Amino acid sequence: MTAPLFITLEGIDGSGKSTQARLLAQALRDAGVAVTLTREPGGSPGAEAIRALLLTGDTGRWSPETEILLFFAARRDHLERVIRPALVAGQVVICDRFTDSTRMYQGATRGDLRGKVDALHDLMIGTDPDLTLIIDMDPALALARGLARAGAEQRFEDMGLPFQQKVRAGYLELARAEPARCTVIDGARPEADVAADIAGRVLARLDQ
């Protein structure tokens, strides 16, 4: 039986997080590991309803402070209904984004709000990932990818290249500050190469 492990994937918009999360989940299932694959904002019915509020509409729809509160409302519901039960059941949880995204997108790039994000995380979440994989790539390329999707959920992509550059810098600083938890993955390589790198790292972690 595999010990529970909470894995998050982070990175700027268009870096391939969702694809890599899905490929990692499949690789682990093929290896006989019980996996819950989920995402943020979202992952539970209540959190998915809040997702629609956060990721659609005008870029100025919410203030950074309001965004933080909405993200944490979604995250708390997601934690209660999906993440904690899966970990208690001994599963590996793979989550596309978690609190680190709020730290970067609202806490560091839209005002000096990191302290508020950390305080809310400690107060209302209190669960940290065991392993965070930061998919890193050139912001201009990632933004082009994100905009090419042409979907409704493009509110943060619409904030432009300088915003994505700030987010990337924040993630790289996070990796330097927390090397025991965070691993930077070169996302500019072919999709299959990135997936093999990630699966190898995670399977090695599970074997420890």
Secondary structure, 3 states (H helix, E strand, C coil): CCCCEEEEEECCCCCCHHHHHHHHHHHHHHCCCCEEEEECCCCCHHHHHHHHHHHCCCCCCCCHHHHHHHHHHHHHHHHHHHHHHHHHCCCEEEEECCHHHHHHHHHHCCCCCHHHHHHHHHHHHCCCCCEEEEEECCHHHHHHHHHHCCCCCCCCHHHCHHHHHHHHHHHHHHHHHCCCCEEEEECCCCHHHHHHHHHHHHHHHHHC
